[in-house]
Amino acid sequence: MKKKAGLLLLPVIVVVPLLIWLTPETGTLATGEQPAGRALLAGDAAPSATPVHFSTGLEGLPRSLRDTEVDGELAVDENGRLKITQGVRNLFDYFLSAVGEEPVETLLQRLRAYIRHRLPAAAAAEAEGILDGYIAYKKGLAHLQEVAQPGNGPIDTAAMRRQLQQVQALRTQYLSPAVIAAFFESEDVYERYTLARFEILQDPKLTPQARAQQLATAELQLPPELRESLKVVTQVQNLASLTEDWKKRGGSPAELRQIREQLVGPEATGRLEALDRERAAWAQRMSAWNSERAAILGNRSLGEQDRKARLEAMRAQFFTAEERPRVEALEQMHDNG
């Protein structure tokens, strides 16, 4: 069975801090391009391509595309016109994901051949016209200035908003409203939510409870499919952010419970409180053990072998066999600072 290939269609924001915080393991730029692809599409030292004749565009595929299904779709309506869908963009990105393995000119030749092979002449011409605009848009994106990444300070949401506006203006230069809606609607929804989320988290006028309530409300406004896909990630991040703020302020347990209930509901809040109790009990046990261990290690009347034997015996009294490997790892971390 062939595997899927192509680029993960991440939001088109060219904002490094946002992507590091929300999608730290994607390995892609905000445009969904690989770093090499972005440079080549920008015209930065792109290798020249010898014209190649393709019949279907699938001949001699680059290594990353071999044994994969072509992502995306090309279809026509009852009038023989191209159906403009997200699948058309997926198809473009499928071929462009191999930038760096082949010159971009060769990949575009492949893509045009594939389009002409799959579509009637009129619809193929439409698709190629959209492709020309899409490539021009990609090149423009590569030259937008990135928002500076802060250290530990707040994210510049005003700069993020300005850049979103620049990206949207760039689209209108090269793509029709119908294409923009089909290609980027889901991304725009996600980007507006993400920006709103940062603004809520950084609003100093909001109480923690109000901040939690507004975050939950913003998430409910997402389309159901997107909300479901982001649910776990956003809940974890929102909980982490608001819990850290609660700790810094020395908030009460009742306040933390209210924050959690706003974000994840009463049932999950109960599980989190049970986890808190387990962690507190474990911390107490480890504190008692560290004191006992320090006393054994500091006992000069014992030889080295005797200390080891005493530690093993006492460790067995304090912890179960399943717990002891974790304890020994924590001891090593403690000793190494």
C-alpha positions in Angstrom: 0.0 0.0 0.0 1.4 3.4 -1.0 2.0 5.9 1.8 0.9 9.5 1.8 3.4 12.2 1.1 3.2 16.0 0.9 3.5 18.9 3.3 1.7 19.4 6.5 -0.5 22.4 5.8 0.3 24.5 8.8 -0.9 28.1 9.3 0.6 30.5 6.9 1.7 33.0 9.6 5.4 33.7 9.2 5.8 34.0 12.9 8.6 32.0 14.5 7.6 32.4 18.2 4.0 31.2 17.5 5.2 28.1 15.6 7.8 27.2 18.3 5.1 27.4 21.0 2.3 25.7 19.2 4.0 23.4 16.7 7.5 22.8 18.1 8.1 19.4 16.3 6.8 20.1 12.8 10.1 20.9 11.2 8.4 23.1 8.7 8.0 26.8 8.1 4.7 28.5 8.7 4.0 28.4 5.0 4.1 24.6 5.1 7.3 24.6 3.1 10.6 23.0 4.0 13.4 25.5 4.7 15.2 24.6 1.5 12.0 25.0 -0.5 11.4 28.4 0.8 14.8 29.6 -0.2 14.5 28.1 -3.7 11.1 29.5 -4.3 12.5 32.9 -3.3 15.1 32.6 -6.0 18.0 32.3 -3.7 20.7 30.3 -5.5 18.1 28.0 -7.2 19.9 25.5 -9.4 19.2 25.7 -13.1 17.1 23.0 -14.6 17.6 21.3 -17.9 14.2 21.2 -19.7 12.7 17.7 -19.2 9.8 16.2 -21.2 7.2 14.6 -18.9 4.1 12.8 -20.1 2.3 12.4 -16.8 4.7 14.2 -14.4 5.2 11.0 -12.4 8.2 9.7 -14.4 11.4 9.2 -12.3 10.0 10.9 -9.2 12.4 12.3 -6.5 13.2 9.9 -3.7 10.8 11.5 -1.2 7.8 11.0 -3.6 8.5 7.5 -4.7 6.0 4.8 -3.5 3.6 7.5 -2.3 0.1 8.4 -3.3 -0.3 11.8 -5.0 -1.9 14.0 -2.5 -4.7 16.3 -3.5 -7.3 16.3 -6.3 -8.1 17.7 -9.7 -11.7 17.6 -10.8 -14.1 19.5 -13.1 -17.7 20.6 -12.7 -20.6 19.9 -15.0 -19.5 22.8 -17.2 -16.0 21.4 -17.6 -14.5 24.1 -15.4 -11.9 23.3 -12.6 -13.3 22.7 -9.2 -11.3 25.0 -6.9 -10.8 23.1 -3.6 -8.3 22.6 -0.9 -7.3 19.5 -2.8 -5.8 21.6 -5.6 -3.5 23.3 -3.2 -2.6 19.9 -1.6 -1.6 18.7 -5.1 0.6 21.8 -5.6 2.3 21.2 -2.3 2.7 17.5 -2.9 5.1 18.2 -5.8 6.7 21.3 -4.3 7.6 19.3 -1.1 10.5 17.8 -3.2 12.2 21.2 -3.7 15.8 20.6 -2.9 15.8 17.2 -4.4 15.1 18.6 -7.9 15.3 22.2 -9.2 12.0 24.0 -8.7 11.7 24.5 -12.5 11.8 20.7 -13.0 9.1 20.2 -10.3 6.9 22.8 -11.9 7.4 21.0 -15.3 6.3 17.8 -13.5 3.3 19.5 -12.0 2.2 21.1 -15.3 2.5 17.8 -17.1 0.4 16.1 -14.4 -2.3 18.8 -14.6 -2.4 18.5 -18.4 -2.5 14.7 -18.2 -5.4 14.7 -15.7 -7.6 17.6 -17.0 -9.3 18.8 -20.2 -7.5 21.6 -21.9 -9.7 24.4 -20.5 -9.6 23.2 -16.9 -5.9 22.5 -17.2 -5.3 26.1 -18.3 -7.3 27.3 -15.2 -5.2 25.1 -12.9 -1.9 26.3 -14.4 -3.0 30.0 -14.0 -3.8 29.3 -10.4 -0.4 27.6 -10.0 1.4 30.7 -11.5 -0.3 32.9 -8.8 0.4 30.4 -6.1 4.1 30.3 -6.9 4.2 34.1 -7.0 2.5 34.2 -3.6 5.1 31.7 -2.2 7.9 33.9 -3.5 6.4 36.9 -1.8 6.0 35.1 1.5 9.7 34.2 1.5 10.6 37.9 1.5 8.2 39.0 4.3 10.1 40.0 7.4 9.6 37.7 10.3 8.4 39.0 13.6 11.3 39.0 16.0 11.3 36.1 18.5 11.2 37.3 22.1 13.3 35.8 24.8 11.1 35.3 27.9 9.0 38.3 27.3 5.5 38.6 25.9 4.8 37.9 22.2 4.2 41.1 20.1 0.6 40.4 19.1 0.4 43.8 17.4 3.3 42.8 15.1 1.6 39.4 14.5 -1.6 41.1 13.5 0.2 43.4 11.1 2.0 40.4 9.5 -1.3 38.5 9.1 -2.6 41.6 7.2 0.5 41.6 5.0 0.0 37.9 4.2 -3.6 38.4 3.3 -2.8 41.5 1.2 -0.1 39.4 -0.6 -2.7 36.7 -1.5 -5.0 39.2 -3.1 -2.2 40.3 -5.4 -1.9 36.9 -7.0 -5.0 34.9 -6.3 -8.7 35.3 -6.8 -11.2 35.5 -3.9 -12.5 32.0 -4.8 -9.0 30.5 -4.7 -8.1 32.3 -1.4 -11.2 31.0 0.2 -10.6 27.4 -0.9 -6.9 27.3 -0.2 -6.7 29.3 3.1 -10.1 29.4 4.9 -9.2 26.8 7.5 -5.8 28.4 8.1 -7.4 31.9 8.5 -9.8 30.5 11.2 -6.9 28.9 13.0 -4.7 32.0 12.8 -7.4 34.3 14.1 -8.0 31.9 17.0 -4.2 31.7 17.7 -3.9 35.5 17.8 -6.9 35.9 20.0 -5.5 33.2 22.3 -2.2 35.1 22.8 -4.0 38.4 23.4 -6.2 36.7 26.1 -3.2 35.1 27.8 -1.3 38.5 27.8 -4.1 40.8 28.8 -3.2 42.1 32.2 -6.7 43.3 32.9 -8.1 39.9 33.0 -8.4 37.8 36.2 -7.2 34.2 35.8 -10.8 33.0 35.9 -11.9 35.4 33.2 -8.8 34.5 31.2 -9.8 30.8 31.4 -13.4 31.5 30.5 -12.4 33.6 27.4 -10.0 30.9 26.3 -12.7 28.3 26.5 -15.1 30.6 24.6 -12.6 31.3 21.8 -12.1 27.5 21.4 -15.8 26.9 21.2 -16.0 29.3 18.2 -13.7 27.1 16.1 -15.3 24.7 13.6 -16.0 21.4 15.2 -13.4 19.4 13.3 -10.6 21.9 14.0 -11.7 22.3 17.6 -11.5 18.5 18.1 -8.1 18.3 16.5 -6.7 21.0 18.7 -8.5 20.1 21.9 -5.8 18.2 23.7 -3.0 20.5 22.6 -4.7 23.8 23.5 -6.0 22.5 26.8 -2.6 21.4 27.9 -1.0 24.7 26.8 -3.7 26.8 28.4 -3.6 24.9 31.6 0.2 25.2 31.7 0.2 28.9 31.1 -2.6 29.7 33.7 -1.2 27.3 36.3 2.2 28.9 36.0 0.6 32.3 36.5 -1.4 31.0 39.5 1.8 29.7 41.1 3.6 33.0 40.6 0.8 34.8 42.3 0.5 32.3 45.1 -3.2 31.7 44.3 -5.6 29.6 46.4 -6.6 26.0 45.7 -10.2 27.2 45.0 -8.9 29.6 42.4 -7.0 26.8 40.6 -10.0 24.6 40.7 -12.1 27.3 39.1 -9.5 27.8 36.4 -9.4 24.1 35.6 -13.1 23.7 35.6 -13.4 26.6 33.1 -10.9 24.9 30.8 -11.5 21.2 31.1 -14.7 20.7 33.1 -15.4 19.2 36.5 -14.5 15.6 35.7 -11.1 16.3 34.3 -10.5 18.8 37.2 -11.1 16.0 39.7 -8.5 13.8 37.9 -6.0 16.7 37.9 -6.6 17.2 41.7 -6.1 13.5 42.3 -2.8 13.8 40.3 -1.8 16.8 42.4 -2.3 14.7 45.6 -0.3 11.8 44.1 2.5 14.2 43.2 2.5 15.8 46.6 2.6 12.4 48.3 5.5 11.4 46.1 7.4 14.6 46.8 7.0 14.0 50.6 8.3 10.5 50.2 11.3 11.6 48.2 12.0 14.4 50.7 12.0 11.8 53.5 14.2 9.4 51.5 16.7 12.1 50.5 17.2 13.0 54.2 17.6 9.3 55.1 20.0 8.8 52.2 22.1 11.8 53.1 22.4 10.5 56.7 23.7 7.1 55.4 26.1 8.7 52.9 27.4 11.0 55.6 28.0 8.2 58.2 31.8 8.0 58.4 31.7 4.9 60.5 30.5 2.9 57.5 32.7 1.7 54.8 31.8 2.1 51.1 30.4 -1.4 50.7 28.4 -1.1 54.0 26.9 2.3 52.8 25.9 0.7 49.5 24.3 -2.3 51.3 22.5 0.0 53.8 21.2 2.2 51.0 19.9 -0.8 49.1 18.2 -2.1 52.2 16.6 1.2 53.1 15.6 2.0 49.5 13.7 -1.4 49.5 11.9 -0.3 52.7 10.9 3.1 51.3 9.9 2.1 47.8 8.4 -0.8 45.8 10.4 -2.8 43.2 8.6 -0.9 40.5 9.4 2.5 42.0 13.1 1.9 42.7 14.4 2.4 39.1 12.7 5.8 39.1 14.1 6.6 42.5 17.7 5.7 41.5 17.3 7.9 38.4 16.2 10.8 40.5 19.1 10.2 42.9 21.5 10.4 40.0 19.9 13.6 38.8 20.1 15.0 42.3 23.8 14.1 42.6 24.6 15.7 39.2 22.9 18.9 40.2 
